[in-house]
Structures are given as structure tokens and as C-alpha cells.
Amino acid sequence: MVSDAEYMKIAEETFKEAVNIARSEDGWKAEKEDKANEVLVEMKKNAKGKKIYRCTAKINMPANLLVDAIRDTDKITTWNYTLTEARVLKKLTDDVAISYQITTDAAGGMVSARDFIYLSQVGYEGEQFIMGGKSVEFENGPKSSKIVRAINGPGCQMVTPCPGDANSCTFMWLMDCEYKGMMLQSILDIALPIAQTSFVECIKKLGAKLKEEGKF
């Protein structure tokens, strides 16, 4: 059984590793770009030769509102339609938690739902919000014989305020996901970037909804 202290150490190390990868400049190549909506997905191979993805998008929403939405794991499915379930299993500190999530079917049904247990740490570097983490084993975590367990390598989401525009921010998501199950690589190559752009669409819709409600 993993102790809380061990989880804390894993969280801190993963946070740093994910941030370093996300900020790296070498090896990335554009995989999918939507200039009109200011969304870019890039791909590179990590040290193990596995494809990882970095999605960057401009969001019409103040950074603090997006940060609040991302941090509220138990309510994330009210606006993030790429997940059917999300809940905190254990809160280690205000900044470190273990959560359980189930994805929706993806890529037009080509990819069935996956679940994962995720250890995350949140923090700020200057004005930039970062949530970094990876999959972990958790003794009392949910198990489903019907859903394939996906494994997330070190990844992170970053929210950065846009200079001179209080109502906009930049969102970045580094994803290193092993879908497991019987998956053709060619399908994964389509599904993983779509997972990222689908999440960005959810964020953009949330921004439009909050603007309509007069939140900014």
C-alpha cells in the first residue's frame, strides 16, 4: 500500500516532469490546427518513443474562472462532456488529490469509454496556473469489468492570463495517455488529438455560457 507521503512525493516529481515536457521546444510538430478558433495540437515522441500531445488554445474567459472550473473535480462533468464521471477519491492536501474519471466514447464510437485513477497537484508559477499529474494505483479505487483502465503518463494543464486582456486566457494541455485494450495505433492517432480538441470545445462553450450569465 502506498503511503500519503509517497503519493505526495510522486505528485511533486510528476508535476515538475510534466511542466518541463510541456515547456520543451524541441521535437514538436503540428498535428491538427484550427486557425479560426486558435487551437493547435502538436505531437512528439517521448524518451520511450511513445506519442504525446500538446494542445494550446486561446479561450475567451478570464483565467480565474477557468481555473475554478478545472479545480472543481466533482462538478467538472456539468460542463466537460468528454467525461461521464469524475470524483475525488482522496484529498491529500488542498493542492494534491487522487481522483477517478470515466471518459465518454470517443472518435465517433471508434474508442470505447476508458477509466483512470489520477494523482494530481495544483500550483501557480507567477500568474500561470498548473495542474500536473499521472495515473497511480489506489487500493480502494473503483474497478469495472466493463471498462478498460487507461494509464496516463506525466501530463498537465496550464492556464495563463492573456496580457492586456483580462477576459481571455491561454489553455495548454499536455497529454500522455495509454488507452490500453485492443486499439489500433492508427485509430489512436486520430482519437487522442480529438480528445483534446473536444475538451477545448467544452471550455469554449463554458466561457460563452458564463459570459451570457454576466460572470464577466
Phi and psi in degrees as a GROMACS rama.xvg file:
@    title "Ramachandran Plot"
@    xaxis  label "Phi"
@    yaxis  label "Psi"
@TYPE xy
-84.5713  131.568  VAL-2
-80.7664  161.201  SER-3
-58.3524  -40.1306  ASP-4
-62.0128  -38.462  ALA-5
-67.5857  -42.421  GLU-6
-59.0695  -42.3687  TYR-7
-61.0577  -41.0923  MET-8
-66.7183  -44.0633  LYS-9
-60.9254  -43.8369  ILE-10
-60.3553  -45.3454  ALA-11
-65.8874  -43.8748  GLU-12
-66.0124  -40.8784  GLU-13
-66.2738  -41.6962  THR-14
-54.61  -50.1963  PHE-15
-64.6408  -43.6767  LYS-16
-62.7946  -45.0006  GLU-17
-63.6428  -41.8211  ALA-18
-63.351  -41.8722  VAL-19
-62.2208  -42.1004  ASN-20
-66.6032  -44.9412  ILE-21
-61.1848  -34.0689  ALA-22
-91.1933  -3.83121  ARG-23
-66.4664  151.137  SER-24
-111.805  -14.2216  GLU-25
-91.216  144.596  ASP-26
87.611  -10.8631  GLY-27
-76.5304  138.917  TRP-28
-135.256  144.052  LYS-29
-62.6004  131.462  ALA-30
-109.055  -36.7949  GLU-31
-156.036  128.243  LYS-32
-135.657  134.597  GLU-33
-124.974  90.7967  ASP-34
-64.4687  -35.8941  LYS-35
-61.0381  -39.7618  ALA-36
-97.7166  4.56593  ASN-37
54.732  53.1659  GLU-38
-125.26  130.753  VAL-39
-132.575  129.557  LEU-40
-112.783  126.596  VAL-41
-116.735  157.103  GLU-42
-133.838  145.879  MET-43
-150.371  167.839  LYS-44
-96.6687  135.92  LYS-45
-81.0683  -174.035  ASN-46
-58.5772  -25.5098  ALA-47
-91.8517  4.07865  LYS-48
82.1072  13.4927  GLY-49
-96.0521  141.617  LYS-50
-72.077  130.221  LYS-51
-124.965  156.058  ILE-52
-126.775  144.076  TYR-53
-128.426  118.753  ARG-54
-110.071  130.586  CYS-55
-125.461  135.301  THR-56
-147.255  145.566  ALA-57
-88.7221  131.634  LYS-58
-119.873  130.146  ILE-59
-85.2957  78.5902  ASN-60
-167.129  139.42  MET-61
-58.7386  142.125  PRO-62
-54.4766  -41.8142  ALA-63
-63.6331  -33.5698  ASN-64
-70.2345  -38.528  LEU-65
-68.0959  -40.9399  LEU-66
-60.2698  -45.0968  VAL-67
-58.2046  -42.3737  ASP-68
-66.9323  -44.0218  ALA-69
-66.2663  -37.0124  ILE-70
-72.8141  -23.3475  ARG-71
-87.1738  75.575  ASP-72
-53.5033  -44.0244  THR-73
-67.6137  -16.127  ASP-74
-113.103  5.80057  LYS-75
-64.242  -29.1154  ILE-76
-72.9064  -9.4044  THR-77
-70.905  -19.9344  THR-78
-131.354  -21.4413  TRP-79
-95.9117  98.3838  ASN-80
-83.0605  5.36305  TYR-81
-85.0789  -5.16222  THR-82
-122.178  140.484  LEU-83
-100.078  -18.8418  THR-84
-149.37  140.949  GLU-85
-155.779  127.183  ALA-86
-155.082  151.052  ARG-87
-79.2182  128.172  VAL-88
-90.9585  -38.022  LEU-89
-154.248  129.703  LYS-90
-101.138  115.859  LYS-91
-85.1803  -41.64  LEU-92
-146.843  -176.542  THR-93
-62.4611  -23.2044  ASP-94
-109.685  -10.5587  ASP-95
-126.223  129.537  VAL-96
-148.574  159.584  ALA-97
-113.794  126.65  ILE-98
-126.31  163.408  SER-99
-121.652  132.851  TYR-100
-138.464  146.898  GLN-101
-122.344  129.761  ILE-102
-86.5586  160.963  THR-103
-80.1283  165.879  THR-104
-58.4739  144.039  ASP-105
-125.659  168.797  ALA-106
51.7937  50.02  ALA-107
63.0915  32.9549  GLY-108
88.9934  -4.81139  GLY-109
-66.6867  -27.6237  MET-110
-116.547  118.001  VAL-111
-75.7473  167.771  SER-112
-57.3663  148.152  ALA-113
-127.687  154.87  ARG-114
-124.612  160.859  ASP-115
-157.46  153.86  PHE-116
-109.605  125.835  ILE-117
-127.214  127.07  TYR-118
-96.5914  124.876  LEU-119
-131.519  152.846  SER-120
-129.809  137.572  GLN-121
-114.536  154.195  VAL-122
-174.59  172.979  GLY-123
-118.458  142.246  TYR-124
-121.881  102.732  GLU-125
66.2819  -126.99  GLY-126
-91.6181  -4.88275  GLU-127
-86.2376  123.67  GLN-128
-87.1132  138.098  PHE-129
-134.036  132.781  ILE-130
-120.498  112.928  MET-131
-119.943  152.121  GLY-132
178.249  -173.208  GLY-133
-161.235  171.475  LYS-134
-68.9973  144.996  SER-135
-138.776  163.547  VAL-136
-83.1248  139.138  GLU-137
-137.739  119.437  PHE-138
-52.3736  -47.0324  GLU-139
-99.0698  22.461  ASN-140
-71.3887  154.02  GLY-141
-62.8282  147.466  PRO-142
-133.703  141.543  LYS-143
-134.167  128.856  SER-144
-73.7597  -15.2307  SER-145
-91.6288  -15.632  LYS-146
-116.6  134.8  ILE-147
-77.6772  134.177  VAL-148
-82.2396  117.159  ARG-149
-85.8525  157.327  ALA-150
-121.431  121.367  ILE-151
-97.5606  124.887  ASN-152
-78.813  -176.318  GLY-153
-55.8742  124.713  PRO-154
-145.698  169.95  GLY-155
-159.466  160.747  CYS-156
-122.009  136.664  GLN-157
-126.369  140.506  MET-158
-124.68  121.75  VAL-159
-123.622  125.245  THR-160
-60.8793  144.65  PRO-161
-84.0765  124.946  CYS-162
-58.4636  131.059  PRO-163
79.0083  1.72236  GLY-164
-139.761  93.5242  ASP-165
-64.9263  -19.4477  ALA-166
-97.8933  14.41  ASN-167
-136.01  156.482  SER-168
-150.483  167.62  CYS-169
-108.092  131.773  THR-170
-110.435  134.9  PHE-171
-132.998  135.683  MET-172
-131.166  117.529  TRP-173
-95.4152  122.155  LEU-174
-123.986  128.602  MET-175
-129.508  93.5948  ASP-176
-124.635  130.108  CYS-177
-103.287  110.099  GLU-178
-71.7015  -23.1425  TYR-179
61.1916  -173.776  LYS-180
71.2042  -174.239  GLY-181
-88.6842  84.4664  MET-182
-117.557  128.034  MET-183
-71.7915  138.247  LEU-184
-58.4235  -36.9451  GLN-185
-62.9943  -33.6253  SER-186
-74.1231  -41.3297  ILE-187
-59.7765  -38.8534  LEU-188
-61.2854  -26.478  ASP-189
-88.5402  -42.8023  ILE-190
-67.2525  -39.7453  ALA-191
-67.7002  -46.815  LEU-192
-61.9336  -35.571  PRO-193
-64.3253  -38.0412  ILE-194
-58.6649  -40.0936  ALA-195
-70.3599  -47.232  GLN-196
-68.4272  -30.1854  THR-197
-65.4308  -39.9522  SER-198
-65.8361  -40.344  PHE-199
-61.9701  -39.586  VAL-200
-59.5392  -41.7574  GLU-201
-61.4042  -41.7907  CYS-202
-63.9327  -44.3768  ILE-203
-63.3966  -39.2782  LYS-204
-66.279  -38.2719  LYS-205
-61.7442  -43.8707  LEU-206
-58.932  -44.6088  GLY-207
-63.9144  -39.1919  ALA-208
-65.7521  -45.4225  LYS-209
-65.8123  -33.3429  LEU-210
-67.8138  -42.2981  LYS-211
-60.5426  -36.1899  GLU-212
-80.8238  0.839924  GLU-213
76.3998  22.8368  GLY-214
-75.6623  -19.141  LYS-215
